Amino acid sequence: MGLNVAIVGVGPVGDRILRCLKERSFPLAAQPVVMATTARTEVLGDEEVQVHKTAPELFEGIDVVFFAGREGAKGASREWADVAIKAGAYCIDNGSDFRMYPDVPLVVPEVNMDAVTPNTKLIASPNCSTIQMVVAVAPLHRAAGIKRIVVSTYQSVSGWGLKAMEELEQQLCCLARGEEVPFDPCVFTRRICLDCIPHIDRFTASGYTKEELKMVNETRKILDSPEMQVSPTAVRVPVMIGHAESVNVEFRRPLSAAEARAILSDPVQSPGIVVMDGPAVDPHATASRKAPDELQYPTQVDILQDEYKDLVLVGRIRDDETVDHAINLWVVADNLRKGAATNVVQIAEKMIERGFWPGKV
Ligand SMILES: NC(=O)c1ccc[n+]([C@@H]2O[C@H](COP(=O)([O-])OP(=O)(O)OC[C@H]3O[C@@H](n4cnc5c(N)ncnc54)[C@H](OP(=O)(O)O)[C@@H]3O)[C@@H](O)[C@H]2O)c1
């Protein structure tokens, strides 16, 4: 017994969905059906996998489809979600195409799983930078009501897709060999290696990028707070995997950094979070070389460790001494795992728990 699963898209997110299903012992009736724009074999999740050219008959008998394809008119979910739903499948989409549709729930399981009902056939998963921020701020919002968020992101190149990871790797190799560093302006507008680019997705007339507006609109939808003020700046940094965010949160009611730290450290109030904000432990400290008196904090390298890759790490929790009832946080997560693949697999796991497939699991 188990579910028949399909995955559409075999970029870094599709690869991580396959890994998540295996690592989390997702109840599968058979090997997932994997699809892309062309048929071929590919190594995914460390195994050679048959990739099928996406076709209507491949959705027959499938219980849940994870979409990890490109976005837009010719993107995977625009082209195939309707077909999959008509064939009887629930669809969970990593892309942005349907996120703001009023009848499509936009879900982070730690925050708003109740938005999914048995009548929901299409579920959207938020943008990676939105997911990690709302996991971190939702418990604080429940405690003190968020009035305003000011966020700056430090987003890795894998958020763009496989081509961007290959480009950064190639640029680093050229740099190491002392060669001229090439770049493809269709990936990033500038050379990303040794630089930070305050430009993710297209600019809109307001001067904000579409990535930044996703953080505004998606946060309001997930937290069911249309009035919440969110002021974002999204920046691409030369990191392969993992996004970090500096988040300033102003509350409607008093909440100190110490109270926020206690809330975020409580796994019942704050599922999916690890707080790294205590005194640093220096394994090399000796009697003559004392541990430096520094604080612990998470970085994009920490998030790649097995124990953290499905979690959101929070540190640098401080009172904002310039505004009443405000704090600062540093939030880190793996954009391919919790920011995408883990989130969609967790949504399906919760649907199983809630009895969406009676008699099958
Ligand atoms: N990367 C992240 O951090 C992240 C985080 C959250 C959400 N997302 C979203 O997740 C999705 C996948 O991201 P990614 O980085 O893995 O993308 P990617 O590297 O661009 O890979 C996209 C995959 O989708 C397939 N595809 C595209 N159009 C298709 C269509 N019409 N029918 C069937 N397959 C199609 C492509 O097939 P071919 O291989 O045959 O070209 C490719 O395998 C995107 O919507 C992205 O916005 C990404």
The ligand as an SDF file (V2000), in Angstrom:
LIG
                    3D

 48 52  0  0  0  0  0  0  0  0999 V2000
   15.5780   26.5250   -6.9950 N   0  0  0  0  0  0  0  0  0  0  0  0
   14.9530   26.9620   -5.8980 C   0  0  0  0  0  0  0  0  0  0  0  0
   15.5700   27.3450   -4.8870 O   0  0  0  0  0  0  0  0  0  0  0  0
   13.4430   26.9950   -5.8630 C   0  0  0  0  0  0  0  0  0  0  0  0
   12.8040   27.2550   -4.6580 C   0  0  0  0  0  0  0  0  0  0  0  0
   11.4090   27.3070   -4.6280 C   0  0  0  0  0  0  0  0  0  0  0  0
   10.7090   27.0940   -5.7960 C   0  0  0  0  0  0  0  0  0  0  0  0
   11.3870   26.8560   -6.9680 N   0  0  0  0  0  0  0  0  0  0  0  0
   10.6040   26.6020   -8.1740 C   0  0  0  0  0  0  0  0  0  0  0  0
   10.6920   25.2060   -8.4470 O   0  0  0  0  0  0  0  0  0  0  0  0
   10.6550   24.9810   -9.8370 C   0  0  0  0  0  0  0  0  0  0  0  0
   11.8460   24.1190  -10.2700 C   0  0  0  0  0  0  0  0  0  0  0  0
   13.0540   24.7870   -9.9260 O   0  0  0  0  0  0  0  0  0  0  0  0
   14.4750   24.2820  -10.4780 P   0  0  0  0  0  0  0  0  0  0  0  0
   15.4540   25.2460   -9.9200 O   0  0  0  0  0  0  0  0  0  0  0  0
   14.6530   22.8210  -10.2100 O   0  0  0  0  0  0  0  0  0  0  0  0
   14.2570   24.5470  -12.0620 O   0  0  0  0  0  0  0  0  0  0  0  0
   15.1070   24.1620  -13.3580 P   0  0  0  0  0  0  0  0  0  0  0  0
   16.5250   23.8180  -13.0220 O   0  0  0  0  0  0  0  0  0  0  0  0
   14.8570   25.2520  -14.3330 O   0  0  0  0  0  0  0  0  0  0  0  0
   14.3870   22.8170  -13.8980 O   0  0  0  0  0  0  0  0  0  0  0  0
   13.1170   22.8480  -14.4590 C   0  0  0  0  0  0  0  0  0  0  0  0
   12.6940   21.4490  -14.9020 C   0  0  0  0  0  0  0  0  0  0  0  0
   11.3400   21.5210  -15.3660 O   0  0  0  0  0  0  0  0  0  0  0  0
   11.1890   20.8640  -16.6070 C   0  0  0  0  0  0  0  0  0  0  0  0
   10.1580   21.5350  -17.3810 N   0  0  0  0  0  0  0  0  0  0  0  0
   10.0980   22.8400  -17.7150 C   0  0  0  0  0  0  0  0  0  0  0  0
    8.9840   23.0970  -18.4430 N   0  0  0  0  0  0  0  0  0  0  0  0
    8.3130   21.9260  -18.5350 C   0  0  0  0  0  0  0  0  0  0  0  0
    7.0900   21.5360  -19.1530 C   0  0  0  0  0  0  0  0  0  0  0  0
    6.3240   22.4070  -19.8070 N   0  0  0  0  0  0  0  0  0  0  0  0
    6.7100   20.2590  -19.0320 N   0  0  0  0  0  0  0  0  0  0  0  0
    7.4620   19.3640  -18.3630 C   0  0  0  0  0  0  0  0  0  0  0  0
    8.6410   19.6610  -17.7640 N   0  0  0  0  0  0  0  0  0  0  0  0
    9.0530   20.9390  -17.8480 C   0  0  0  0  0  0  0  0  0  0  0  0
   12.5610   21.0060  -17.2640 C   0  0  0  0  0  0  0  0  0  0  0  0
   12.6820   19.9620  -18.2100 O   0  0  0  0  0  0  0  0  0  0  0  0
   14.0050   19.7400  -19.0940 P   0  0  0  0  0  0  0  0  0  0  0  0
   15.0510   19.2580  -18.1290 O   0  0  0  0  0  0  0  0  0  0  0  0
   13.5960   18.6940  -20.0680 O   0  0  0  0  0  0  0  0  0  0  0  0
   14.3150   21.0810  -19.6950 O   0  0  0  0  0  0  0  0  0  0  0  0
   13.4940   20.8680  -16.0530 C   0  0  0  0  0  0  0  0  0  0  0  0
   13.7750   19.5130  -15.7870 O   0  0  0  0  0  0  0  0  0  0  0  0
   10.5900   26.3710  -10.4810 C   0  0  0  0  0  0  0  0  0  0  0  0
    9.2330   26.6860  -10.7290 O   0  0  0  0  0  0  0  0  0  0  0  0
   11.1440   27.2820   -9.4200 C   0  0  0  0  0  0  0  0  0  0  0  0
   10.6650   28.5950   -9.5310 O   0  0  0  0  0  0  0  0  0  0  0  0
   12.7240   26.7810   -7.0220 C   0  0  0  0  0  0  0  0  0  0  0  0
  1  2  1  0
  2  3  2  0
  2  4  1  0
  4  5  1  0
  4 48  2  0
  5  6  2  0
  6  7  1  0
  7  8  2  0
  8  9  1  0
  8 48  1  0
  9 10  1  0
  9 46  1  0
 10 11  1  0
 11 12  1  0
 11 44  1  0
 12 13  1  0
 13 14  1  0
 14 15  2  0
 14 16  1  0
 14 17  1  0
 17 18  1  0
 18 19  2  0
 18 20  1  0
 18 21  1  0
 21 22  1  0
 22 23  1  0
 23 24  1  0
 23 42  1  0
 24 25  1  0
 25 26  1  0
 25 36  1  0
 26 27  1  0
 26 35  1  0
 27 28  2  0
 28 29  1  0
 29 30  1  0
 29 35  2  0
 30 31  1  0
 30 32  2  0
 32 33  1  0
 33 34  2  0
 34 35  1  0
 36 37  1  0
 36 42  1  0
 37 38  1  0
 38 39  2  0
 38 40  1  0
 38 41  1  0
 42 43  1  0
 44 45  1  0
 44 46  1  0
 46 47  1  0
M  CHG  2   8   1  16  -1
M  END
$$$$
